[in-house]
Amino acid sequence: MKPHALQLYDYHVWANQRVFEHLKELPQDIYHKEIQSVFSSISEVLAHIYATDTIWLSVMSGDSFDEIAKSRTQLRESTKGKSMDEIQRLFFNLSERYKAFFDRQENLDQSISPEHPAFGRLETNFFELVQHVVNHGTYHRGNITAMLRQLGYPGVMTDYVVYLYAMNTKK
């Protein structure tokens, strides 16, 4: 059985993939369509999830928040105006980077202490940070569902239990 952190991250990748697959079944214009919501468009939500996932991989890799802050603007620019296929490729490449990172770790319960300029030092472990990445993604996939409904389209189920059922049927 996989360590729970890896299973949670696999769920995150699976859920993001389901969102992309669902969006491809809908009219193409809804991806960049501006609406009155938490984010101005679905493309903005996905760019935000991608940027945040990238930042947390940098934190887990030991980069300082100063280094991360410098790259944040570049990260935002690299996603601006991208097509859904381009963003999906970025997500896939990032998931491969996460998997390579996990493969290099001997213990995902290992303590780490990232420092944030405003919040100070955090005593935590990789598992808790992975859980944060997954929770953050789940929250914003919910935003996408709400935005789709606002545009007159259904969302797609990405609940963790749906992932568990899907994985169970693959066995």
N, C-alpha and C positions, 0 to 999 in steps of 0.2 A: 504494500500500500504506500502511496506517495505521502511525503510529509504534508501536513495540512496547509502550510504556506504555499507549496507548489500547486496543490489542488485548488486553492483559492485563486491563485494567479491564472491557472488554466481556465477556471470559470470566467474570470475577467476577460480573457482573450475570446473565449467562446461567446460571451454575451455581446461583446463589441462586434464580433463577426456577424452575429444574428441581426444586429441593428443595421449593419452595412447591407446584408442580404435583403432585409426588409425594405430599406430605402431604395434599393435598385428595382424593386417591384412597383414603386410609386412613380408618378410623373417627375421627371428630372428637375424641373424648376423649383420644386419645394426645398431642395438642398440649400440653396442660397437665398431663398425667399425671405424677405425681411418681415418680421412680425413683432407685435408688442408682447414681449415675454421676458423671462429672466435673462435670456440671451437674445440678440437680434435675429439670429438664424440658427438652423440646425448645424450648418457648417461651422458656426462660431462655437457651439457646444463641443463638437468633435475636436476642433482645434484646441480648445481648452483642456479637454481630457488628455489629449496627446501631449500637450506641453507639460501638464502637471505630472503625468506618468514619467516623462523624460526627466523632469526635475528630481523626482523621488529616486529614480535610478541613480542619478548623479549623487544624491545624498548618501544612498546606500553604498555607493562606490568610494565614498570618502572625500568627495569634492567639498570645498568650503562653500558656505552660502554666498560669500563674496564672488567666487568663481561662477557660481550658479546665477547670481544676479546679473553678471556681465553677459552671460549667454542667453538670458531670458528674452531680451529684446530681439536678438537674432532668431531665437526660436519662434517668437510671434510672427516675425517677418517671413520665416520659411514656410509658414502654413497659410498665410494670407492669400486668398483668391484661388487656392488649390481646388482641383476637382475632387469629387468623392473618391474616384479611383486612386488619385495621387495620395490623398489622406489615408485611404485604406492601406496603401503600400507602406506609408510611414508607420502606421500602427503595426503592420506585420514585421517590418524591420526592427521596430522597437521591441516587440515581443521576442524576437530572436536574440536581441541584446540582453533582455531580462533573463532568458533561459540560459545563455552563456554565463551570465553573472551567477545565477543559481548553481550551475554546474561547478563553478569554482569555489563555492562555499562548502565547508565541511559541516557547518552547524548553523541552521537558520534561527536557532534560539540564542545564538551568540550575541552578547551585549555590544551595543555601539552607542556612541554619545555625540550625535550631531549637535552643532552649535548654531543657533539662529540669532542674528543681531538684535532682534526685538524680544524674543522669547527666552533666550539664554540656552543653556545646555539641557538636552533631553537624554535621560538614561532610558534606553529602550533596546529592542532587538529587531532583527530583520523581519521576523514574523509579524510584529506589530506594525511595521512600516508597510509591509505587503498588504496587511489587512486594511490599512488606511487607503492605499492605492485602490484596492477593490471597492471599499465603501464609497470613496469619492466617485469612482466610475459608475457605481450603481445609482447614486444620487443623480448624477447628470444624465444617465440613460433614462431616468424617470422624467427629467426635464424634456428630453426628446419626445417621449411618449405624450406628455402634455401638449407640446408644441404640435405634434402630428394631429392630435385630436382637435386642437384649435384650428388647424388647417382643413379639418374634415376627413382625416384618414385615421385608420386604426394604428395602434402601436403593435409591438411584438413582445411576447412574454420572454423575459430574460431573468426571471427569478432563479435563485440558486437551486431551489428544489427541482425546477424544470431542467436545469443542467444535470443534476444528479440522476433524474430519470433518463435523460438522453444518454448519459455515460453508461447507465445500467443496461440500456438496450443494445449498446455496442459490444457488450461482453458475450 
